[in-house]
């Protein structure tokens, strides 16, 4: 992960470069030489904020049906009880 630093002026002149840099790590935006904002991808924001998708959303992901999954069947047997 790389950290990029841009001034507010640089950001305003080339937003697309800032967005590309955010794919590789956070982009710190400075205002008068001091850090003021951070640009990151939305996926990274969700990861850091702890927001998780629901099971329904996860199972609806494209390409999921192409994954082979054959779990082994587990046999559960009741154990004998001694009531004496």
C-alpha positions as CSV (number, residue, x, y, z in Angstrom):
1,X,0.0,0.0,0.0
2,X,1.4,3.4,-0.9
3,X,0.3,6.7,0.6
4,X,0.0,9.7,-1.8
5,X,-0.1,13.3,-0.7
6,X,-1.7,16.0,-2.8
7,X,-2.4,19.6,-2.2
8,X,-6.0,20.8,-2.6
9,X,-4.9,22.6,-5.8
10,X,-3.3,19.5,-7.2
11,X,-6.5,17.6,-6.5
12,X,-8.7,20.2,-8.2
13,X,-6.4,20.1,-11.3
14,X,-6.3,16.3,-11.7
15,X,-9.1,14.5,-9.9
16,X,-8.7,11.4,-12.1
17,X,-5.1,10.9,-11.0
18,X,-6.1,11.1,-7.4
19,X,-8.8,8.5,-7.9
20,X,-6.3,6.2,-9.6
21,X,-3.8,6.7,-6.7
22,X,-6.5,5.8,-4.2
23,X,-6.7,2.3,-5.7
24,X,-3.1,1.8,-4.4
25,X,-3.7,3.3,-0.9
26,X,-4.9,6.4,0.8
27,X,-4.5,9.9,-0.7
28,X,-3.9,12.6,1.8
29,X,-5.2,16.0,0.7
30,X,-3.5,19.0,2.3
31,X,-4.8,22.5,2.8
32,X,-2.1,25.1,3.3
33,X,0.4,22.3,4.0
34,X,-1.6,20.5,6.7
35,X,-3.5,17.2,6.1
36,X,-7.2,17.9,5.9
37,X,-8.9,15.0,4.1
38,X,-8.2,11.5,3.0
39,X,-9.4,10.0,-0.3
40,X,-9.8,6.2,-0.5
41,X,-11.9,3.7,-2.4
42,X,-15.3,2.8,-1.2
43,X,-14.3,-0.8,-0.6
44,X,-11.5,0.3,1.7
45,X,-13.9,2.7,3.5
46,X,-16.4,-0.2,4.1
47,X,-13.6,-2.4,5.3
48,X,-12.3,0.2,7.8
49,X,-15.8,1.2,8.9
50,X,-16.7,-2.4,9.7
51,X,-19.7,-2.4,7.4
52,X,-20.3,-5.9,6.2
53,X,-22.6,-7.0,3.5
54,X,-25.5,-9.3,4.3
55,X,-25.4,-13.0,3.6
56,X,-28.0,-12.5,0.9
57,X,-25.8,-10.0,-0.8
58,X,-22.7,-12.2,-0.5
59,X,-24.6,-15.2,-2.0
60,X,-25.9,-13.1,-4.9
61,X,-22.3,-12.2,-6.1
62,X,-21.8,-12.8,-9.8
63,X,-19.7,-15.9,-10.6
64,X,-20.5,-17.6,-7.2
65,X,-22.3,-20.5,-8.9
66,X,-19.0,-21.4,-10.8
67,X,-17.3,-22.3,-7.5
68,X,-17.2,-26.0,-6.8
69,X,-18.1,-26.9,-3.2
70,X,-18.6,-30.5,-2.1
71,X,-18.4,-30.7,1.7
72,X,-17.9,-34.1,3.2
73,X,-21.0,-35.5,4.9
74,X,-20.7,-35.9,8.6
75,X,-22.4,-38.7,10.4
76,X,-23.7,-37.9,13.9
77,X,-24.7,-40.9,16.0
78,X,-26.4,-40.8,19.4
79,X,-24.4,-42.3,22.2
80,X,-25.7,-44.8,24.6
81,X,-26.9,-43.7,28.0
82,X,-26.6,-45.7,31.3
83,X,-29.6,-45.0,33.5
84,X,-28.6,-47.4,36.3
